[in-house]
Amino acid sequence: MREKKKFISDIDYNKSSKACSPCNLECKKIDKRVNNRKLSELSAKEVPHILKVFDL
C-alpha cells in the first residue's frame, strides 16, 4: 500500500519538533546575526533588528 502524502496544512507545527520552512529560515537568520554571542553582548541597537521577524 502507498503511504498517503501529508500536505503542509495537515501538519500541526505547534506539536512538532521541526519548524516549518519559513520559520526555520528566519531562525537561521537570527542565529547568524547573534553569531554565538551571549545576549548580554548584544547592543541595544541590534536587538530590535534581530527580533524584527516577530513583528506582525
PQR file of N, CA, C, O and H, with PARSE charges and radii, in Angstrom:
ATOM      1  N   MET A   1       0.818  -1.189   0.000 -0.4000 1.5000
ATOM      2  CA  MET A   1       0.000   0.000   0.000 -0.0000 2.0000
ATOM      3  C   MET A   1       0.859   1.250   0.000  0.5500 1.7000
ATOM      4  O   MET A   1       1.932   1.279   0.603 -0.5500 1.4000
ATOM      5  N   ARG A   2       0.393   2.256  -0.663 -0.4000 1.5000
ATOM      6  CA  ARG A   2       1.100   3.532  -0.729 -0.0000 2.0000
ATOM      7  C   ARG A   2       0.802   4.377   0.494  0.5500 1.7000
ATOM      8  O   ARG A   2      -0.335   4.443   0.961 -0.5500 1.4000
ATOM      9  H   ARG A   2      -0.479   2.233  -1.152  0.4000 1.0000
ATOM     10  N   GLU A   3       1.830   5.016   1.000 -0.4000 1.5000
ATOM     11  CA  GLU A   3       1.645   5.911   2.139 -0.0000 2.0000
ATOM     12  C   GLU A   3       1.051   7.219   1.647  0.5500 1.7000
ATOM     13  O   GLU A   3       1.480   7.766   0.630 -0.5500 1.4000
ATOM     14  H   GLU A   3       2.754   4.962   0.620  0.4000 1.0000
ATOM     15  N   LYS A   4       0.069   7.712   2.372 -0.4000 1.5000
ATOM     16  CA  LYS A   4      -0.581   8.962   1.997 -0.0000 2.0000
ATOM     17  C   LYS A   4       0.360  10.128   2.266  0.5500 1.7000
ATOM     18  O   LYS A   4       0.942  10.216   3.347 -0.5500 1.4000
ATOM     19  H   LYS A   4      -0.279   7.268   3.197  0.4000 1.0000
ATOM     20  N   LYS A   5       0.516  11.024   1.295 -0.4000 1.5000
ATOM     21  CA  LYS A   5       1.376  12.200   1.449 -0.0000 2.0000
ATOM     22  C   LYS A   5       0.705  13.208   2.364  0.5500 1.7000
ATOM     23  O   LYS A   5      -0.513  13.384   2.326 -0.5500 1.4000
ATOM     24  H   LYS A   5       0.043  10.952   0.417  0.4000 1.0000
ATOM     25  N   LYS A   6       1.509  13.866   3.184 -0.4000 1.5000
ATOM     26  CA  LYS A   6       0.992  14.912   4.057 -0.0000 2.0000
ATOM     27  C   LYS A   6       1.195  16.258   3.393  0.5500 1.7000
ATOM     28  O   LYS A   6       2.276  16.565   2.891 -0.5500 1.4000
ATOM     29  H   LYS A   6       2.499  13.723   3.214  0.4000 1.0000
ATOM     30  N   PHE A   7       0.168  17.035   3.397 -0.4000 1.5000
ATOM     31  CA  PHE A   7       0.265  18.397   2.916 -0.0000 2.0000
ATOM     32  C   PHE A   7       0.684  19.277   4.075  0.5500 1.7000
ATOM     33  O   PHE A   7       0.455  18.926   5.233 -0.5500 1.4000
ATOM     34  H   PHE A   7      -0.711  16.786   3.805  0.4000 1.0000
ATOM     35  N   ILE A   8       1.295  20.420   3.783 -0.4000 1.5000
ATOM     36  CA  ILE A   8       1.775  21.315   4.835 -0.0000 2.0000
ATOM     37  C   ILE A   8       0.634  21.736   5.756  0.5500 1.7000
ATOM     38  O   ILE A   8       0.859  21.964   6.944 -0.5500 1.4000
ATOM     39  H   ILE A   8       1.480  20.705   2.843  0.4000 1.0000
ATOM     40  N   SER A   9      -0.581  21.843   5.235 -0.4000 1.5000
ATOM     41  CA  SER A   9      -1.720  22.243   6.058 -0.0000 2.0000
ATOM     42  C   SER A   9      -2.146  21.130   7.012  0.5500 1.7000
ATOM     43  O   SER A   9      -2.870  21.392   7.973 -0.5500 1.4000
ATOM     44  H   SER A   9      -0.764  21.658   4.269  0.4000 1.0000
ATOM     45  N   ASP A  10      -1.713  19.901   6.766 -0.4000 1.5000
ATOM     46  CA  ASP A  10      -2.067  18.771   7.619 -0.0000 2.0000
ATOM     47  C   ASP A  10      -1.113  18.609   8.801  0.5500 1.7000
ATOM     48  O   ASP A  10      -1.359  17.782   9.679 -0.5500 1.4000
ATOM     49  H   ASP A  10      -1.126  19.688   5.985  0.4000 1.0000
ATOM     50  N   ILE A  11      -0.043  19.373   8.838 -0.4000 1.5000
ATOM     51  CA  ILE A  11       0.953  19.234   9.887 -0.0000 2.0000
ATOM     52  C   ILE A  11       0.716  20.296  10.954  0.5500 1.7000
ATOM     53  O   ILE A  11       0.614  21.481  10.638 -0.5500 1.4000
ATOM     54  H   ILE A  11       0.158  20.045   8.125  0.4000 1.0000
ATOM     55  N   ASP A  12       0.629  19.882  12.207 -0.4000 1.5000
ATOM     56  CA  ASP A  12       0.448  20.821  13.315 -0.0000 2.0000
ATOM     57  C   ASP A  12       1.834  21.145  13.875  0.5500 1.7000
ATOM     58  O   ASP A  12       2.392  20.375  14.656 -0.5500 1.4000
ATOM     59  H   ASP A  12       0.712  18.919  12.463  0.4000 1.0000
ATOM     60  N   TYR A  13       2.385  22.295  13.467 -0.4000 1.5000
ATOM     61  CA  TYR A  13       3.728  22.669  13.889 -0.0000 2.0000
ATOM     62  C   TYR A  13       3.780  23.084  15.360  0.5500 1.7000
ATOM     63  O   TYR A  13       4.871  23.203  15.917 -0.5500 1.4000
ATOM     64  H   TYR A  13       1.932  22.921  12.832  0.4000 1.0000
ATOM     65  N   ASN A  14       2.645  23.304  15.997 -0.4000 1.5000
ATOM     66  CA  ASN A  14       2.630  23.593  17.427 -0.0000 2.0000
ATOM     67  C   ASN A  14       3.004  22.353  18.232  0.5500 1.7000
ATOM     68  O   ASN A  14       3.457  22.458  19.371 -0.5500 1.4000
ATOM     69  H   ASN A  14       1.759  23.207  15.544  0.4000 1.0000
ATOM     70  N   LYS A  15       2.811  21.183  17.635 -0.4000 1.5000
ATOM     71  CA  LYS A  15       3.117  19.925  18.318 -0.0000 2.0000
ATOM     72  C   LYS A  15       4.300  19.212  17.674  0.5500 1.7000
ATOM     73  O   LYS A  15       4.583  18.061  18.005 -0.5500 1.4000
ATOM     74  H   LYS A  15       2.442  21.098  16.709  0.4000 1.0000
ATOM     75  N   SER A  16       4.979  19.872  16.777 -0.4000 1.5000
ATOM     76  CA  SER A  16       6.071  19.257  16.033 -0.0000 2.0000
ATOM     77  C   SER A  16       7.423  19.658  16.609  0.5500 1.7000
ATOM     78  O   SER A  16       7.573  20.742  17.174 -0.5500 1.4000
ATOM     79  H   SER A  16       4.749  20.807  16.509  0.4000 1.0000
ATOM     80  N   SER A  17       8.391  18.784  16.462 -0.4000 1.5000
ATOM     81  CA  SER A  17       9.752  19.112  16.886 -0.0000 2.0000
ATOM     82  C   SER A  17      10.505  19.822  15.771  0.5500 1.7000
ATOM     83  O   SER A  17      11.633  20.271  15.976 -0.5500 1.4000
ATOM     84  H   SER A  17       8.269  17.904  16.004  0.4000 1.0000
ATOM     85  N   LYS A  18       9.899  19.929  14.598 -0.4000 1.5000
ATOM     86  CA  LYS A  18      10.510  20.599  13.456 -0.0000 2.0000
ATOM     87  C   LYS A  18       9.732  21.871  13.137  0.5500 1.7000
ATOM     88  O   LYS A  18       8.512  21.923  13.296 -0.5500 1.4000
ATOM     89  H   LYS A  18       8.983  19.564  14.432  0.4000 1.0000
ATOM     90  N   ALA A  19      10.439  22.874  12.695 -0.4000 1.5000
ATOM     91  CA  ALA A  19       9.802  24.133  12.303 -0.0000 2.0000
ATOM     92  C   ALA A  19       9.422  24.077  10.828  0.5500 1.7000
ATOM     93  O   ALA A  19       9.998  23.314  10.052 -0.5500 1.4000
ATOM     94  H   ALA A  19      11.430  22.832  12.566  0.4000 1.0000
ATOM     95  N   CYS A  20       8.451  24.889  10.459 -0.4000 1.5000
ATOM     96  CA  CYS A  20       8.112  24.987   9.043 -0.0000 2.0000
ATOM     97  C   CYS A  20       9.270  25.706   8.337  0.5500 1.7000
ATOM     98  O   CYS A  20      10.083  26.364   8.987 -0.5500 1.4000
ATOM     99  H   CYS A  20       7.983  25.508  11.089  0.4000 1.0000
ATOM    100  N   SER A  21       9.338  25.582   7.046 -0.4000 1.5000
ATOM    101  CA  SER A  21      10.456  26.143   6.281 -0.0000 2.0000
ATOM    102  C   SER A  21      10.645  27.647   6.478  0.5500 1.7000
ATOM    103  O   SER A  21      11.775  28.083   6.700 -0.5500 1.4000
ATOM    104  H   SER A  21       8.678  25.047   6.519  0.4000 1.0000
ATOM    105  N   PRO A  22       9.582  28.462   6.405 -0.5600 1.5000
ATOM    106  CA  PRO A  22       9.786  29.903   6.602  0.2800 2.0000
ATOM    107  C   PRO A  22      10.304  30.239   8.001  0.5500 1.7000
ATOM    108  O   PRO A  22      11.174  31.097   8.151 -0.5500 1.4000
ATOM    109  N   CYS A  23       9.777  29.570   9.019 -0.4000 1.5000
ATOM    110  CA  CYS A  23      10.242  29.819  10.389 -0.0000 2.0000
ATOM    111  C   CYS A  23      11.678  29.365  10.578  0.5500 1.7000
ATOM    112  O   CYS A  23      12.477  30.044  11.223 -0.5500 1.4000
ATOM    113  H   CYS A  23       9.071  28.872   8.897  0.4000 1.0000
ATOM    114  N   ASN A  24      11.996  28.221  10.015 -0.4000 1.5000
ATOM    115  CA  ASN A  24      13.352  27.699  10.114 -0.0000 2.0000
ATOM    116  C   ASN A  24      14.351  28.657   9.476  0.5500 1.7000
ATOM    117  O   ASN A  24      15.439  28.874  10.010 -0.5500 1.4000
ATOM    118  H   ASN A  24      11.347  27.669   9.491  0.4000 1.0000
ATOM    119  N   LEU A  25      13.982  29.226   8.345 -0.4000 1.5000
ATOM    120  CA  LEU A  25      14.846  30.175   7.649 -0.0000 2.0000
ATOM    121  C   LEU A  25      15.068  31.426   8.511  0.5500 1.7000
ATOM    122  O   LEU A  25      16.190  31.922   8.610 -0.5500 1.4000
ATOM    123  H   LEU A  25      13.098  29.050   7.911  0.4000 1.0000
ATOM    124  N   GLU A  26      14.001  31.931   9.128 -0.4000 1.5000
ATOM    125  CA  GLU A  26      14.121  33.113   9.979 -0.0000 2.0000
ATOM    126  C   GLU A  26      14.978  32.818  11.212  0.5500 1.7000
ATOM    127  O   GLU A  26      15.760  33.667  11.639 -0.5500 1.4000
ATOM    128  H   GLU A  26      13.089  31.529   9.047  0.4000 1.0000
ATOM    129  N   CYS A  27      14.837  31.632  11.781 -0.4000 1.5000
ATOM    130  CA  CYS A  27      15.666  31.250  12.934 -0.0000 2.0000
ATOM    131  C   CYS A  27      17.140  31.189  12.552  0.5500 1.7000
ATOM    132  O   CYS A  27      18.004  31.576  13.338 -0.5500 1.4000
ATOM    133  H   CYS A  27      14.202  30.942  11.435  0.4000 1.0000
ATOM    134  N   LYS A  28      17.425  30.712  11.365 -0.4000 1.5000
ATOM    135  CA  LYS A  28      18.815  30.674  10.897 -0.0000 2.0000
ATOM    136  C   LYS A  28      19.371  32.078  10.724  0.5500 1.7000
ATOM    137  O   LYS A  28      20.539  32.325  11.025 -0.5500 1.4000
ATOM    138  H   LYS A  28      16.724  30.397  10.726  0.4000 1.0000
ATOM    139  N   LYS A  29      18.537  33.007  10.238 -0.4000 1.5000
ATOM    140  CA  LYS A  29      18.964  34.394  10.089 -0.0000 2.0000
ATOM    141  C   LYS A  29      19.280  35.010  11.451  0.5500 1.7000
ATOM    142  O   LYS A  29      20.282  35.708  11.605 -0.5500 1.4000
ATOM    143  H   LYS A  29      17.588  32.806   9.995  0.4000 1.0000
ATOM    144  N   ILE A  30      18.424  34.749  12.433 -0.4000 1.5000
ATOM    145  CA  ILE A  30      18.658  35.274  13.781 -0.0000 2.0000
ATOM    146  C   ILE A  30      19.927  34.687  14.360  0.5500 1.7000
ATOM    147  O   ILE A  30      20.734  35.406  14.949 -0.5500 1.4000
ATOM    148  H   ILE A  30      17.610  34.182  12.308  0.4000 1.0000
ATOM    149  N   ASP A  31      20.110  33.387  14.199 -0.4000 1.5000
ATOM    150  CA  ASP A  31      21.305  32.724  14.705 -0.0000 2.0000
ATOM    151  C   ASP A  31      22.566  33.330  14.090  0.5500 1.7000
ATOM    152  O   ASP A  31      23.572  33.513  14.775 -0.5500 1.4000
ATOM    153  H   ASP A  31      19.454  32.803  13.720  0.4000 1.0000
ATOM    154  N   LYS A  32      22.502  33.638  12.797 -0.4000 1.5000
ATOM    155  CA  LYS A  32      23.645  34.237  12.110 -0.0000 2.0000
ATOM    156  C   LYS A  32      23.934  35.642  12.655  0.5500 1.7000
ATOM    157  O   LYS A  32      25.095  36.022  12.807 -0.5500 1.4000
ATOM    158  H   LYS A  32      21.684  33.490  12.241  0.4000 1.0000
ATOM    159  N   ARG A  33      22.887  36.406  12.947 -0.4000 1.5000
ATOM    160  CA  ARG A  33      23.065  37.765  13.468 -0.0000 2.0000
ATOM    161  C   ARG A  33      23.621  37.747  14.896  0.5500 1.7000
ATOM    162  O   ARG A  33      24.442  38.591  15.255 -0.5500 1.4000
ATOM    163  H   ARG A  33      21.943  36.097  12.824  0.4000 1.0000
ATOM    164  N   VAL A  34      23.175  36.792  15.701 -0.4000 1.5000
ATOM    165  CA  VAL A  34      23.652  36.692  17.085 -0.0000 2.0000
ATOM    166  C   VAL A  34      25.087  36.175  17.103  0.5500 1.7000
ATOM    167  O   VAL A  34      25.891  36.597  17.935 -0.5500 1.4000
ATOM    168  H   VAL A  34      22.507  36.107  15.410  0.4000 1.0000
ATOM    169  N   ASN A  35      25.410  35.265  16.189 -0.4000 1.5000
ATOM    170  CA  ASN A  35      26.777  34.795  15.981 -0.0000 2.0000
ATOM    171  C   ASN A  35      27.450  34.277  17.252  0.5500 1.7000
ATOM    172  O   ASN A  35      28.559  34.689  17.591 -0.5500 1.4000
ATOM    173  H   ASN A  35      24.758  34.922  15.513  0.4000 1.0000
ATOM    174  N   ASN A  36      26.764  33.367  17.948 -0.4000 1.5000
ATOM    175  CA  ASN A  36      27.292  32.708  19.154 -0.0000 2.0000
ATOM    176  C   ASN A  36      27.674  33.660  20.287  0.5500 1.7000
ATOM    177  O   ASN A  36      28.511  33.327  21.126 -0.5500 1.4000
ATOM    178  H   ASN A  36      25.863  33.032  17.672  0.4000 1.0000
ATOM    179  N   ARG A  37      27.066  34.833  20.310 -0.4000 1.5000
ATOM    180  CA  ARG A  37      27.321  35.767  21.405 -0.0000 2.0000
ATOM    181  C   ARG A  37      26.284  35.577  22.496  0.5500 1.7000
ATOM    182  O   ARG A  37      25.179  35.101  22.237 -0.5500 1.4000
ATOM    183  H   ARG A  37      26.386  35.104  19.628  0.4000 1.0000
ATOM    184  N   LYS A  38      26.642  35.950  23.713 -0.4000 1.5000
ATOM    185  CA  LYS A  38      25.684  35.948  24.808 -0.0000 2.0000
ATOM    186  C   LYS A  38      24.714  37.101  24.600  0.5500 1.7000
ATOM    187  O   LYS A  38      25.057  38.100  23.968 -0.5500 1.4000
ATOM    188  H   LYS A  38      27.540  36.336  23.923  0.4000 1.0000
ATOM    189  N   LEU A  39      23.512  36.965  25.128 -0.4000 1.5000
ATOM    190  CA  LEU A  39      22.528  38.041  24.983 -0.0000 2.0000
ATOM    191  C   LEU A  39      23.032  39.345  25.579  0.5500 1.7000
ATOM    192  O   LEU A  39      22.708  40.422  25.079 -0.5500 1.4000
ATOM    193  H   LEU A  39      23.234  36.154  25.642  0.4000 1.0000
ATOM    194  N   SER A  40      23.817  39.258  26.636 -0.4000 1.5000
ATOM    195  CA  SER A  40      24.353  40.464  27.262 -0.0000 2.0000
ATOM    196  C   SER A  40      25.375  41.179  26.374  0.5500 1.7000
ATOM    197  O   SER A  40      25.664  42.356  26.587 -0.5500 1.4000
ATOM    198  H   SER A  40      24.081  38.383  27.042  0.4000 1.0000
ATOM    199  N   GLU A  41      25.914  40.482  25.395 -0.4000 1.5000
ATOM    200  CA  GLU A  41      26.898  41.073  24.492 -0.0000 2.0000
ATOM    201  C   GLU A  41      26.256  41.804  23.307  0.5500 1.7000
ATOM    202  O   GLU A  41      26.943  42.520  22.579 -0.5500 1.4000
ATOM    203  H   GLU A  41      25.679  39.525  25.223  0.4000 1.0000
ATOM    204  N   LEU A  42      24.959  41.630  23.111 -0.4000 1.5000
ATOM    205  CA  LEU A  42      24.272  42.311  22.026 -0.0000 2.0000
ATOM    206  C   LEU A  42      24.020  43.758  22.409  0.5500 1.7000
ATOM    207  O   LEU A  42      23.663  44.056  23.549 -0.5500 1.4000
ATOM    208  H   LEU A  42      24.400  41.048  23.702  0.4000 1.0000
ATOM    209  N   SER A  43      24.206  44.649  21.459 -0.4000 1.5000
ATOM    210  CA  SER A  43      23.944  46.058  21.750 -0.0000 2.0000
ATOM    211  C   SER A  43      22.437  46.318  21.687  0.5500 1.7000
ATOM    212  O   SER A  43      21.691  45.577  21.046 -0.5500 1.4000
ATOM    213  H   SER A  43      24.496  44.407  20.533  0.4000 1.0000
ATOM    214  N   ALA A  44      22.014  47.371  22.356 -0.4000 1.5000
ATOM    215  CA  ALA A  44      20.590  47.721  22.393 -0.0000 2.0000
ATOM    216  C   ALA A  44      20.063  48.037  20.994  0.5500 1.7000
ATOM    217  O   ALA A  44      18.877  47.848  20.723 -0.5500 1.4000
ATOM    218  H   ALA A  44      22.620  47.972  22.876  0.4000 1.0000
ATOM    219  N   LYS A  45      20.927  48.510  20.114 -0.4000 1.5000
ATOM    220  CA  LYS A  45      20.507  48.834  18.751 -0.0000 2.0000
ATOM    221  C   LYS A  45      20.285  47.579  17.902  0.5500 1.7000
ATOM    222  O   LYS A  45      19.494  47.597  16.959 -0.5500 1.4000
ATOM    223  H   LYS A  45      21.890  48.664  20.334  0.4000 1.0000
ATOM    224  N   GLU A  46      20.976  46.501  18.235 -0.4000 1.5000
ATOM    225  CA  GLU A  46      20.863  45.267  17.461 -0.0000 2.0000
ATOM    226  C   GLU A  46      19.577  44.496  17.753  0.5500 1.7000
ATOM    227  O   GLU A  46      19.014  43.861  16.861 -0.5500 1.4000
ATOM    228  H   GLU A  46      21.619  46.486  19.001  0.4000 1.0000
ATOM    229  N   VAL A  47      19.120  44.551  18.985 -0.4000 1.5000
ATOM    230  CA  VAL A  47      18.004  43.712  19.417 -0.0000 2.0000
ATOM    231  C   VAL A  47      16.734  43.933  18.584  0.5500 1.7000
ATOM    232  O   VAL A  47      16.155  42.957  18.106 -0.5500 1.4000
ATOM    233  H   VAL A  47      19.577  45.067  19.710  0.4000 1.0000
ATOM    234  N   PRO A  48      16.280  45.179  18.391 -0.5600 1.5000
ATOM    235  CA  PRO A  48      15.066  45.342  17.577  0.2800 2.0000
ATOM    236  C   PRO A  48      15.231  44.804  16.150  0.5500 1.7000
ATOM    237  O   PRO A  48      14.285  44.260  15.580 -0.5500 1.4000
ATOM    238  N   HIS A  49      16.407  44.951  15.585 -0.4000 1.5000
ATOM    239  CA  HIS A  49      16.661  44.462  14.234 -0.0000 2.0000
ATOM    240  C   HIS A  49      16.612  42.928  14.200  0.5500 1.7000
ATOM    241  O   HIS A  49      16.063  42.331  13.274 -0.5500 1.4000
ATOM    242  H   HIS A  49      17.176  45.393  16.048  0.4000 1.0000
ATOM    243  N   ILE A  50      17.188  42.315  15.213 -0.4000 1.5000
ATOM    244  CA  ILE A  50      17.211  40.846  15.277 -0.0000 2.0000
ATOM    245  C   ILE A  50      15.802  40.291  15.475  0.5500 1.7000
ATOM    246  O   ILE A  50      15.435  39.284  14.869 -0.5500 1.4000
ATOM    247  H   ILE A  50      17.635  42.799  15.965  0.4000 1.0000
ATOM    248  N   LEU A  51      15.017  40.951  16.321 -0.4000 1.5000
ATOM    249  CA  LEU A  51      13.685  40.452  16.647 -0.0000 2.0000
ATOM    250  C   LEU A  51      12.602  40.950  15.700  0.5500 1.7000
ATOM    251  O   LEU A  51      11.423  40.659  15.904 -0.5500 1.4000
ATOM    252  H   LEU A  51      15.315  41.769  16.813  0.4000 1.0000
ATOM    253  N   LYS A  52      12.978  41.687  14.682 -0.4000 1.5000
ATOM    254  CA  LYS A  52      12.014  42.242  13.743 -0.0000 2.0000
ATOM    255  C   LYS A  52      11.177  41.172  13.062  0.5500 1.7000
ATOM    256  O   LYS A  52      10.044  41.446  12.666 -0.5500 1.4000
ATOM    257  H   LYS A  52      13.935  41.923  14.516  0.4000 1.0000
ATOM    258  N   VAL A  53      11.693  39.979  12.917 -0.4000 1.5000
ATOM    259  CA  VAL A  53      10.955  38.906  12.252 -0.0000 2.0000
ATOM    260  C   VAL A  53       9.678  38.553  12.995  0.5500 1.7000
ATOM    261  O   VAL A  53       8.775  37.950  12.415 -0.5500 1.4000
ATOM    262  H   VAL A  53      12.614  39.756  13.238  0.4000 1.0000
ATOM    263  N   PHE A  54       9.584  38.921  14.285 -0.4000 1.5000
ATOM    264  CA  PHE A  54       8.406  38.583  15.067 -0.0000 2.0000
ATOM    265  C   PHE A  54       7.323  39.652  15.007  0.5500 1.7000
ATOM    266  O   PHE A  54       6.236  39.461  15.553 -0.5500 1.4000
ATOM    267  H   PHE A  54      10.317  39.411  14.757  0.4000 1.0000
ATOM    268  N   ASP A  55       7.607  40.776  14.351 -0.4000 1.5000
ATOM    269  CA  ASP A  55       6.602  41.828  14.180 -0.0000 2.0000
ATOM    270  C   ASP A  55       5.547  41.363  13.200  0.5500 1.7000
ATOM    271  O   ASP A  55       5.849  40.754  12.174 -0.5500 1.4000
ATOM    272  H   ASP A  55       8.490  40.931  13.908  0.4000 1.0000
ATOM    273  N   LEU A  56       4.325  41.657  13.529 -0.4000 1.5000
ATOM    274  CA  LEU A  56       3.218  41.252  12.619 -0.0000 2.0000
ATOM    275  C   LEU A  56       2.698  42.429  11.870  0.5500 1.7000
ATOM    276  O   LEU A  56       1.777  42.290  11.065 -0.5500 1.4000
ATOM    277  H   LEU A  56       4.079  42.151  14.363  0.4000 1.0000
TER
END
